[in-house]
Structures are given as C-alpha cells and as structure tokens.
Amino acid sequence: MGDFMRVLIVEDSEMQRESMRRLFAANDFAVVCDAVGSLAEAEQHVGDCDFVVLDLSLPDAMPADSLEWLTTCGKPSIEIVRAHV
C-alpha cells in the first residue's frame, strides 16, 4: 500500500468506526479493515496493520483482556488514549 500508515480500527459502534475511518483516510492513512467490531475479528487482521485503534469496551472482551491482547499481538508500541463522546 505504498508509504501509507495502515491502521486497524476495532470499534463495535458502526457510527464511531465510520467516523474514525473517515478521519484517518482524510489524513493519508490506509484503513486495513473497517468492519472490525470485536477482539476476535481484530485478531484476524492485526498482522496487516502498522497500528491499532482499539475500543476498550468491546462486547467480547474485558478491558484487561484487550490490553493483554495488545501487548501480545506483535505491535512495537502501545499508546492508550481514552475518550468519552
């Protein structure tokens, strides 16, 4: 995909996921997969991305499970940003 940073958005809210997809696409990021709404689905796509935007309140995982997954998925660094909108 050229020099684009590849992002995987893991968010169960379709509206929030679409908003993030548009934001990243408008800023020259390549969204790897924009229909990922669970940790189980994310595990299938994480190898294709440079970084992950992960909702810590997914229906199939507790926040601790999601953070543990992040530390073992092979991505070099973890930045945690928490926001309520």
C-alpha positions as CSV (number, residue, x, y, z in Angstrom):
1,M,0.0,0.0,0.0
2,G,2.9,2.4,-0.6
3,D,4.0,4.8,2.1
4,F,0.7,4.9,3.9
5,M,0.4,4.0,7.6
6,R,-2.0,1.1,7.8
7,V,-4.5,1.4,10.7
8,L,-6.8,-1.3,12.1
9,I,-9.9,0.2,13.7
10,V,-11.5,-2.1,16.3
11,E,-14.8,-0.5,17.4
12,D,-18.2,-2.1,17.9
13,S,-20.1,1.1,17.2
14,E,-20.5,1.4,13.5
15,M,-21.0,5.1,13.7
16,Q,-17.8,5.7,15.7
17,R,-15.9,3.3,13.5
18,E,-17.0,5.1,10.3
19,S,-16.1,8.5,11.8
20,M,-12.6,7.3,12.7
21,R,-12.2,5.6,9.2
22,R,-13.1,8.9,7.5
23,L,-10.7,10.9,9.8
24,F,-7.8,8.5,9.1
25,A,-8.5,8.3,5.4
26,A,-8.6,12.1,5.1
27,N,-5.1,12.2,6.7
28,D,-3.5,9.8,4.3
29,F,-3.8,6.6,6.4
30,A,-4.9,3.4,4.8
31,V,-7.6,1.7,6.8
32,V,-6.8,-2.0,6.7
33,C,-10.3,-3.3,7.7
34,D,-13.1,-1.0,8.7
35,A,-15.7,-3.6,9.7
36,V,-14.0,-5.0,12.8
37,G,-16.2,-4.8,15.8
38,S,-14.8,-7.4,18.1
39,L,-11.5,-8.6,19.5
40,A,-12.0,-11.9,17.8
41,E,-12.2,-10.2,14.4
42,A,-9.3,-8.0,15.2
43,E,-7.0,-11.0,15.7
44,Q,-7.5,-11.9,12.1
45,H,-6.4,-8.6,10.7
46,V,-3.7,-7.3,13.2
47,G,-0.8,-8.6,11.1
48,D,-1.8,-6.4,8.2
49,C,-1.5,-3.1,10.0
50,D,1.1,-0.7,11.4
51,F,-1.1,0.3,14.4
52,V,-4.4,-0.5,16.1
53,V,-7.1,1.8,17.4
54,L,-8.9,-0.4,19.9
55,D,-12.1,0.3,21.8
56,L,-11.5,-1.0,25.4
57,S,-15.2,-1.7,25.9
58,L,-15.8,-4.3,23.3
59,P,-18.7,-6.7,23.9
60,D,-16.5,-9.8,23.6
61,A,-13.6,-8.7,25.9
62,M,-13.0,-7.1,29.3
63,P,-10.6,-4.1,29.2
64,A,-7.8,-6.2,30.8
65,D,-8.2,-8.8,28.1
66,S,-8.0,-6.2,25.4
67,L,-4.8,-4.7,26.9
68,E,-3.3,-8.1,27.3
69,W,-4.0,-8.8,23.6
70,L,-2.4,-5.6,22.6
71,T,0.8,-6.5,24.4
72,T,1.0,-9.9,22.7
73,C,-0.1,-9.0,19.2
74,G,3.3,-8.0,17.9
75,K,2.9,-4.3,17.6
76,P,6.1,-2.4,18.7
77,S,4.5,0.2,21.0
78,I,1.2,0.9,22.8
79,E,-0.3,4.3,23.3
80,I,-3.6,4.4,25.3
81,V,-6.0,7.3,24.7
82,R,-9.3,7.2,26.5
83,A,-12.2,9.5,25.4
84,H,-15.9,9.7,26.0
85,V,-18.0,11.5,23.4
